[in-house]
Amino acid sequence: MADLKFYDVILKPVVTEKSMNAMAEKKYTFLVAKTATKAQIKDAVEKMFEGTKVEKVNTVNYDGKTKRRGRTVGKTNAFKKAIVKLNQESKDIDFFQGM
């Protein structure tokens, strides 16, 4: 496994309408490193955002889509997304302060 630091694990938050609605249930969505494990993601969130306790981490791996432009065929980048659920006692995450 790669030796990732907590600031290398979480790349950026996902800001979409669906992820904003999930924040009401204390679920936060992040783009993470492809090699990151659930334990590394949990540790990174707890270290980056003070006062948070992670209850559960779900991850999804996305393959790149095939795109065409004339005869040229290529792929978009693959990425990994993590949905982190916090405990009820945890304070909410402020994206602009921690990152």
C-alpha positions as CSV (number, residue, x, y, z in Angstrom):
1,M,0.0,0.0,0.0
2,A,1.1,3.5,-0.6
3,D,2.2,5.6,2.3
4,L,-0.3,8.4,2.0
5,K,-0.5,11.4,4.4
6,F,-3.9,12.6,5.4
7,Y,-3.7,15.7,3.2
8,D,-2.9,13.4,0.2
9,V,-5.9,11.2,0.9
10,I,-8.7,13.7,0.5
11,L,-8.4,15.6,-2.7
12,K,-11.5,17.9,-2.7
13,P,-15.1,18.0,-1.5
14,V,-17.9,17.1,-4.0
15,V,-20.3,20.0,-4.2
16,T,-23.5,19.0,-6.0
17,E,-27.2,19.3,-5.2
18,K,-27.3,15.6,-4.2
19,S,-24.3,15.9,-1.9
20,M,-25.7,19.1,-0.3
21,N,-29.0,17.4,0.5
22,A,-27.1,14.5,2.1
23,M,-25.4,16.9,4.5
24,A,-28.7,17.2,6.4
25,E,-28.1,13.5,7.4
26,K,-24.4,14.2,8.3
27,K,-23.1,12.5,5.1
28,Y,-20.3,14.3,3.4
29,T,-18.8,13.4,-0.1
30,F,-15.2,13.8,-1.1
31,L,-13.0,12.9,-4.0
32,V,-10.2,10.8,-2.6
33,A,-6.9,9.1,-3.9
34,K,-7.5,5.9,-5.8
35,T,-5.3,3.9,-3.5
36,A,-6.8,5.2,-0.3
37,T,-8.5,2.7,2.0
38,K,-11.6,3.3,4.2
39,A,-9.4,3.4,7.3
40,Q,-7.1,6.0,5.8
41,I,-10.1,8.1,4.7
42,K,-11.6,7.9,8.2
43,D,-8.3,9.0,9.8
44,A,-7.9,11.8,7.3
45,V,-11.4,13.3,7.9
46,E,-10.9,13.1,11.7
47,K,-7.5,14.9,11.5
48,M,-8.5,17.5,8.9
49,F,-11.7,18.6,10.6
50,E,-11.4,18.9,14.4
51,G,-14.2,17.7,16.5
52,T,-15.5,15.1,14.0
53,K,-16.0,11.4,14.6
54,V,-16.6,9.2,11.6
55,E,-19.2,6.5,11.9
56,K,-19.0,4.9,8.5
57,V,-17.2,5.3,5.1
58,N,-18.6,4.1,1.8
59,T,-16.4,4.3,-1.3
60,V,-17.2,4.1,-5.0
61,N,-14.7,3.6,-7.9
62,Y,-15.6,5.2,-11.2
63,D,-14.0,4.2,-14.5
64,G,-13.3,6.8,-17.1
65,K,-15.9,7.3,-19.8
66,T,-15.0,6.6,-23.4
67,K,-15.2,9.8,-25.5
68,R,-14.8,10.3,-29.3
69,R,-13.9,13.3,-31.3
70,G,-13.9,12.3,-34.9
71,R,-11.6,9.3,-35.4
72,T,-9.8,9.9,-32.1
73,V,-10.9,7.8,-29.2
74,G,-9.9,8.6,-25.6
75,K,-11.0,8.2,-22.0
76,T,-11.8,10.6,-19.2
77,N,-9.9,10.2,-15.9
78,A,-11.0,7.6,-13.4
79,F,-11.6,8.6,-9.8
80,K,-12.7,7.4,-6.4
81,K,-15.4,9.0,-4.3
82,A,-16.0,8.5,-0.6
83,I,-19.2,9.2,1.3
84,V,-18.5,9.8,5.0
85,K,-21.2,9.5,7.7
86,L,-20.5,11.3,10.9
87,N,-21.7,10.5,14.4
88,Q,-24.7,12.4,15.8
89,E,-22.4,14.0,18.4
90,S,-19.9,15.4,15.8
91,K,-20.0,18.9,14.7
92,D,-20.7,19.7,11.1
93,I,-17.8,20.1,8.6
94,D,-17.0,23.6,7.3
95,F,-15.2,22.9,4.0
96,F,-13.7,26.4,3.8
97,Q,-12.0,26.2,7.2
98,G,-10.5,22.7,7.1
99,M,-9.2,22.6,3.5
